[in-house]
Structures are given as C-alpha cells and as structure tokens.
Amino acid sequence: MELYATGFDAWNQLNFNKTDPRSNDEPSDLRAFTCILRDPVIRNVGAFLTYTSVETSSGNTTAGIVPKEHLLARKLRGIDHRHSSCWAEALNGSFVILNTTDFKLEQYSDSKNLRYMAGTLLNAKDDAKQTFRVGSIGRPVQQLLAYDTGFVALTADGEVYTWGDERYSLCLGRMPTPESPADKPGLVADLVDLPTGRIVKIAANGYLLAALTSGNDLYFWGGHPAQEPLIEEILSGCPHPIALGDHDIVDVGVGESHMIALTAAGQVYVIGVNQNGQLGTDTHHRSKDWVTVDLGLHQSQKIKGVAAGPRTSFIIVEGLRP
C-alpha cells in the first residue's frame, strides 16, 4: 500500500523516511500529492498540526514532533494507545480521554491538569477533571475527535454527540438547552433517522465538522462568523447535506479550512484554502468549488481512503506502483 500526502510540513510531519536527505533541511510544504510511505498495511491515519501517526504492519509509526501531552495521554490507564481516537485535544487546550473499558469520558481543562492527574505534576486545580458519559447509559464510543473549541463523538450505533464552547454554537449542530447544555455531550438530533442510514464516520477540524452515512451521503455543519464559509452559502449550526454532483461519497477528511472526499467510483475531490498546498492542486488560490485530484495511479492500484490534518491531506492507495 502507499500513502500520499500534501500540505503543511514545517515539522517534517510528512516525512517518514528518516534517511531522506531532506530530513536535515529546513522543511518546506508539499504542494502536490507525493508518496510518503509504503507498507503492506496503512490505516488509521492520525494527522495533527505537528505530526502524523499511521498504523502499519509493524505497529504505529510517526513523522514529525509529537507534543508531550499527546505522549502522556496515550499512557493513561484504560487507554488503547494504538488508536488516537481514544483521546482528543481542542485548540483551546482542553483534553478529553476515553476509557475504553467503561466508556467514561474524562475532560481536563488544560494540559497542566492532565499532567496532574497522570502523576507528573504535584500541584493543579482541585477540579482537575470532569467525568461524564455519552448518552444517559454511556454508549460505546467509536470515534472521538476535537475541533478548535470542543469535541464530537460517534457511538457504535451511529449517534453523534457534540460539546464545547457555547460561544461557537454553530459547531455544536444542535441548540443547547438546560437539559442538554453546550459543555456536556448532547445528541445531534438532526443526524438521527436519516434517509440513507446511520452515521458511520465523523471528521472535524478548525470550526468545521462532517458526518458520513452508511448510504454514502455527506452532512456538514459549523463555521466561524468571522471566516469565509468553506462551501458557498453554508454557515450553519444544523447539519446540511452536501452534494458532490451525483457521486456517492465513501470517505471524507476535514481540515481547518479545506475538505477532501472520496467517491464510490474512486475519485478524489478537494475544496477550500490551498495556502500550504493542502489541496494538492497547481494553484495557491482558494478553491470555492470541488476539484478533482489525479494521482496518475497504475491500473492495478485503487484508492481506499482519505484523511486530513489541519493543513494537510492524505490519500491511502492499495497496491504499489510498478
């Protein structure tokens, strides 16, 4: 398999080849999709601002610089360290840890309190963490992600829960109420009983969130009032269906201000800001419309998935170029 990437590379987070001469140079952004990794197994791409984590045949491998708080989060009791979806950090410094044994969520207001609870710091606030469950009975969580000011979780039965800063309510996808406040996991009711089935994947970054149904429909919500909408005329606090022509969408990745999608026909589309080359197109300008990406693959190769970091995009390809 092969992993292609493009975009922001200030910390060498797109360079898995430590013997590559460019590892010693001042990193520069990739402005076109480039093969950065080959391995029999490539899956669970975790793309962060300063590093990229990928599950391979020999275990998890990383490129770039991993923040110490992320290393610490993986070591906490009850955490499955193989999967980054068991913890998440919002840009405002909040951390959420998912205990995969009892599915309790532990939220820390900042990294200092996270270190305190892990026993690496002696003094911190008395209320170092909050503990709560997703749903009234504590549903098993399949995905846990962060956006800039909050979090989103997908349960095993396809329900989506959001929580975070009420000042950025567009990202919640729901109306906060006394019974379901903004700062506690609340069900996004508009993503229940959809025409094409339950939600099977979520994606989030910046102030943007997306959800994909089992019937290959894409829903999108969020945005920041001071920022230009990613998709024309859509700045919504309610999940909004996104049409990509007449294509079924089978995978999606969301960045700070861009998006990448894979269709059932194996075509990759991108949209949004391209300042760091995150679209992989031959322009530095923002794309207000979906544009296709052509990797020039061999006929024996097939695109299996896509992912996005804050300012990066990834394409997972099955098979090797001859």
N, C-alpha and C positions, 0 to 999 in steps of 0.2 A: 504494500500500500504506500501511498505518497500523501504528504501534507503540503499544500500550497498556501502561501501567506503573502499579504501585502499590507503596507501601512507603517505606523509609528514604530521605530526601532532604536530609540535613544538608549535603552539599557541592554541592547543585544538580545531582546526577548524573542526575536525571530531567527536566532542563530543557534541551532542545536549542534552544529559541527564545531567543537571547541578547537579543532586543529585548522580550521579555516583561517587563512591569513587575515581576513577582515575582522576577526575576533579581537585583534590587537589594535585596530584602527578606531578612530572616532566613528561610532555607529552613524549611519545615515538611513533615512527612511527608505523602505522598498516602495516603489511607485508602480509596480506591476506584480501580478501573482507569480511567485517564484517557489520552486520546490525546496522546502527547508528540512524535510525529514522523510526517510524511507524506512519502513519496518513492516514485518508480517502483520502486526496489529497496530492500528491507530484509531483511538476513540477517546471520548470524554475530554475534548479539548477545553481547558480552562484558561481563558485569556483575560489577564489583568493589565493594569497600566504599566507595570514594570517587569512582568514575567509571563511566560506561557507554560502551562502544565499539560502534558499529554500522557495518556495511558498507552503503553507499548507492550510488546511481547516480553520484555524484561522488567516490567513494572513502570511506575511513574517516572517520567523524565521531565526536566525543566530547563528552560533557557531564560536568561535574564537575571534579575535580582529579586529574590523573594523577601518581602518585609518580615521582620522578626515576629510581628504579631500574627502573621499567617502561619509561620512555622509553629508558633505556640498553640494556635487554635487547633492544629492537627493533632497535638499531643494530649489534649484534654480527654478525660475518661469518657467512654461511651461514643467517641467519635470514630467513624470509619475513615481513616486517613487517606484511603485510596480515592475518595470522591470529594472534590471541592464543594459539591452541593450540600454537604453536611454543615457548612458554615458560610457566613457571608458578612462582608463589611461594607457599609454605606459610606459615601464620601464625607458625610458629616461626622465620621468617627465611630458610629455605633456598630457593635458586633452582635450577631446572632449565631448561636451554636445549637445545632440539632442533635439531641441524644438519640442515636439510632436504636437504643434498647427500649426506651419507653416513649419515644417521640415527643418528649418535652422540649420546648424551646427556651433557651436561656439568653437573655439580651443584656448586653453590657453597654453602658453609656459612652465609654471610650476605651482605648487600648490600655490605659492605666488600670482601670478596674478589671479588665480581662487578665492582666498580669497578676493583679492582687489575688483573684480567685484561683489562679493556677499556681500560686505559692511562690512567685518570683518577685513579688513586691510586698513590703511589710505594711505600708500604710495606704489606705484608699478610703473612699466613702463607705459608710455603713451599708448603704443600699447599693452595693456594687453590682447587683444584677436583679433582673426581673425574670420570673419563671412563669410560663403560660403554655397553653396547648393551642393547636389549630383546630377550631371547631369545639363544640361542647364536650365531645367524648375523646378528643385527642386523636385525630385521624393520622394514619401513616403518611409521612411527607415524602414525595418522590423527588421534588426539586425545591431548592431553597436558593433564592437569588437576591441581590441587592440592587437598588437604583440609588441615585445620589442622596436622597433624603428618606429612604425607607426600604421596605423588603416586600417580597412576593413569594408565596409558596404554592406549590401544586401538590395536591394529595393523590394517593394511589387510585382513588375513584373519580378523579378528574375535576375536582373542585379547586378554584383559585381563591386564595386569601391574600389580602394586602394590609399593610400597616406602615405608618410613618408620620412625618411632619404634616400636620393638618394645613399648614400654610401653602403647601403644594398639593392641593386636593385632587388636581387633575390626574395625578399618578395613582391615586387610590382606586379609580374605576368604580367607585361607589360613594354614596352620600353618608358621611359619618353621622351617627346618632348617639344618644346617651347609652343605648343598649349595645351599640357596636361602634365605639369611639375610634378615632383615627389611629391612636397609638397602640391598639391591640388588633390581632389578626381578625379581619372581618371578611365574610364571604362576598365575592363579586357576583352578585345575583344575575347580572346580565350575561354571564358565561355559563349559566346552568340551562339545561334543556335546549341546546342549540340544534338547528335543523340538520347539521351534518355530524352530530355526535359530540361526545365529551372532549374536553381539553386533554391533550396528550403531551404537550410541551409548552413551556413558557420561556421567554427571553426578556432581558432587561438591561438597561444601562442609561446613564445620564438621567433624564426625566422621561424616558420612553420605555414602554412595556408592550409586549406582544404575546399572543397565545394562539396555538395551532390546534385544530380539531382533528379527530380521528378520520373525518371525511375530507381532510386537506383544505379546510378554509382557514384563513388568517384573520385574526382580530388585533386591533391596535388601539392604544389609548395613551394619554399622558401629554407631556409637553410643558414648556415654561412660557409664561406670558411675555417675557422679555426676549424670547428667542423665536426665530423664524420656524414655523412648523416643518417637520421633516417631509410630510406629504401635504401637498397643496390643500388648503382649506380645512385641514383636520388638526384641531387643537381641542381635544375632547377629554372630559372626565368619565366618559362612558365608552366601553369597548365598541369599536367601529369596524365592520368588515372591510377588508382591503382586497380589491380586485386586481389581479395581475393578468390582464387580458382574460382569456378563457382557460388559463392554466390552473391545474391543481397544485397546491403548494405542499411539499412534504417535509421541508425543514426551513428554519429561519434563525438568523443571528441578528442581534441588535447592538449597536454601538452608541456612543454619546450623541452622535448626530448623523448616523448612517444606518443602513439596514442591508442585509444580504439574504436572499431567498433562493431555495432550490425547488424546481418544479418536478412533477412526476415524470416529465419527459427528459429529465436530466439536464435542464438548462439552468444556469445561474444568473440571477438578476441582482443589481445593486442600485441604491438610491441614496442621495444625501450629500454631505460635505466630503470633499476629497483633498483637504488641505495637507494631510500627511500621506496621501496615496492610498487611503483605506478602501477606495472603490476599485483600485487596480486598473483604472482607465487612463487614457493618454491625455487627460486634461487636469489642470489644477483647480478647475472651477467646480462649484456645487452642481450636482445633477438633480433637477426638480422632477425628472421622470425616471422610471425604471429603465436601466440599460443592461444589455446582456454582456456576459463575460465569456470569452472563448479561450480555453487553456490550450487548444490545439492538441488534445489528447489522442493517443493511438486508439484504433478501433477496438482493441482488447481491453481498454480501460473504461471505468464507469465512475461517475461522481456519486458518492454515498452520503455526503452530509456537508453542512456548512456551519460556521460559528463566527462570532465577532467578539473582539475586545473593545475597550473604549474607543480606540482609534486604529483598530486592525481588523482584517477579515481573513477567514480561513476556509479552505475547501479540502475535504477529505476525498481522496481518489482510491478506488480499488484497482489493483493491478499496477504493474510497473511499466514505464516507458521502455521499449526495446533499446 
